[in-house]
Amino acid sequence: MQISATIITKNEERSLPKCLASIRDVVDEIVLVDSGSTDRTLDIARESCDQAVHHEFEDFSSQKNYAASIAKHSWILNIDADEMLTDELKQRIWKIKREEQSRYQAYCFPRMTFDREGKMLFNIVSYPGFHYRLYHRDFSRWLYPVHETLEVHGKKKFCPEHLLHYPDYDRVPEKVELYNRLKIEKQRRTYSPFETLGNFWFHFRALFIDLGFYRKGWTYWKHGAQILFHLAGLRLREKS
């Protein structure tokens, strides 16, 4: 299996070098799609990426789908410029790459988000999160203008190895303004009771079996239950 990494950017010169360093030895191609950076993002990308192109920004899903469409390989590792792979996640990806033919069409990873002081954020929004980042593009596509979701037509697998997320907090106001504008345009998707139950069971296994919340005491049990009902609640609201 060969993998193309895709990254969408705008003014990410501070975060991008660490991201690129973390993925370079596990992917076979790096594709960066920029939407008008005015800093050194494109200069860094042209030095380190196999493709570094400009594409006018419409929304997040459109950018990610475009990046996947121009990639050389069908397996895509989508990563944000302010994220990095842990060594354990790199080993997991290498293990997946060694399989001649994967039984799955997408792989989901938990993500740790850190504050300015480097402390992990532990709440239902920040941890663990469930992020489909390694996928076969023939069976998947990104949906929604903001808070984009990967729609997968096929089998999915949760892996307990972590992504690391170090937001650039100086740019939060700028990003919130963009998110709020795009939220107005967000499409609505309905979920059948079967899909809701399936999502609930998938996340239950991920939290309590793969991540071992059941071994870590009441705080983790309570946190896991809050996440499960939060996710189910989101789906019920999206149906209404």
N, C-alpha and C positions, 0 to 999 in steps of 0.2 A: 504494500500500500504506500502510495506517495501522497503527501499532504501539502496543500498551499495554505499559508497563513494570510488572512485578510485583516486589514486595519483601516478604519476610516478616521480622518483627522481634520482638525482645524486649530492651528496655534497650539501644538502639543510639544514644542521643543524641549520643555523641561522634563516631561515624562517619557517621551519616545525612546531615548537611548537605552534605558533600563528594560523597557518592554522588548525591544529588538534583541537585546543581549540574552534575554530569557528564553526566546523561542528559536534562535538561530540554529541550534544544534539538533532540533527535533523536527523541523519542517524542511521541505524540498524546494519551496519557493515562498517569497514574501511579497505580497501585493498590497500597496498602500494607495488609498484613494483619498485625495485631499479636496477640500471644498473652499479654498481661498485663504490659506494661511498667509499672514503677513510677518511671521517670525521665521526662524530657521528650520521649520518642520520639513519642508521639501528638500532643503539642502542635505539634512541628515538622512532623509529617505533615499535620495539619489545615491548616496554613498553606500547604503546598507541593504536596500531592497532590490528585488529583481524587476519589479514594476513600481513606478511612482508616477501617478497620473492625477490630473485635475478632473473633477466631475462636479458640475453645478449641483448644489445641495437642494433637494426637494424635501426629503425627510429621512429619518434614520434607516427605515427598512429599505427604501429605494437605494440608498448608498451601499448598504450591505449586500443587497441582491446584485447590484451592479458589480461590486468588487468580486463576488463569487463567480459572476458570469465571465469575467475576463481572466480568471485564474487558469493556470495550465492544467491543474489536477482537479479531479472531481471531488476528492475529500477536502473539506475546508475546515481550518481551525480559525474561528473568528475570535479576535481578541481586541480589547480596547487599548488605547495608547497608555492609559494609566493603570494597566494591569500587568501582572507578571505570573509566570508559571513557577510553582514550587518544584523542588527536585523530585519529590514524590510524584507529582503530576507529569513531569517529563518522563519518568520511568513508566508510568501508565501508558502514555502516548506511544512510547517505543514498543511496549508490549502489544498494543493494538496494531501498530504498523507491521509487526512481524507476522500477523495473521494474514494468510493468503486471501481469505474472503471473510469479511466480518459478518456475523449473524445479525448485526444491528445497523440501523441507518443513521442513528444520532446518539451522542454521548453527552450526559449532563454532569456538571461539576458544581460543588458548593463553592462559595466565594467569601473570603474574609475581607471586610472593609476596615480601614484604619483611620483614626482621626489625625489631627495635626501633630500630636505628640507621639504617634506611633502605637496608640492603644487600640485594640480591636473593638469595634462597635458590636454590641450584643443586644439586638432587638429584632422584632419581627420583620422590619424592613431591611436591615443590614446583614443579618446572619440567620441561616446559612445562605439563603438565596438558592435558586435552582436555575442554572444557566446552561442551556444547550449551546455548546461552543464547537464541538467537533461533529461534523455531519457530512452526509453525502448530498451534494447539491441537486442531484436528479430526483431526490425524494423529499426535498425540504425547500421552504422559502420563508423569508421574513415578512411579518405582517405588522401593521399599525405604524403610523407616523412617528410616535414617541412611545417609550417603554416597549420597544419592539419585541415581538414574540416569534420564535421559530416554530412554524407549522411543519410537522414531520408526518409523512405518510409511510409508516413502517415501524419497526421495532426500535425502542429506545432503552438505553441503559444508564443507570446512575452509577457514578464512580465517586468514592469518598475522598479522593485527593483534591486539594484546594487550589483555586485561583487566589491571587493576592491583589487587592484593589487599594490604590493609594490616590484618592482624588486630589486634584489641584483646587484647594478650597478658595484660593484667590479668584477663581473663575466661576464659582458657584452662582453668583447673581446673574451673570451672563447666560449661563446654561439654564437656570430656572426660567428666565424670560423666554428663551427659545422653547423650552418644554411646554410652558403655558400656552404659547401660541399654537404649537402643534397639537396639544390636547383637544383644542376646539375641533380639529379635523379628524380626531380619532374615530376609526370605524368601530362598530359594535358587533360582537360575535355572540351567537347563542350557543349554549352548551346543553346537551341532552343529559338527563339524569345518569345515564350510563357513563358519559364522559366525566361528569362531576365525581361519581363514585370511583372511576378509574384513576383520576388525578389524585383524589384523596388517598387511595391505597398506595399509589406510586410514591407520594411524599411521605406517607407513614413509614414505608419500608426504608426510604432514604434516611429519614431522621432517626428512627429508633433501632433499626437493624444495622445499616451501613455506617452511619455516623455514631452509633452506640449511645444515643441519649439515655437509654434505659440504664446504662451503667454509671451515669454521672450525677445521679441524685435528683431531688425534687425540682431544683431550679431549672434543670434541662428538660425534665418532663413537662413542667408548666410552660416553658418556652416553646417546646415542640407542639403542645396542644394548641397554644395561641396561633402558631403558624398555620396549623392544619385548618382551624376554623376560619382564620383570616382568608386563606386561599379559597375555601369553600364559599365563604361569604362574597368574595369578589366575583365568583362565577355566578352566584345567584343574582347579584346586582346587575351583572352584564346581561342576564337573560331578560330582566324586567324592562 
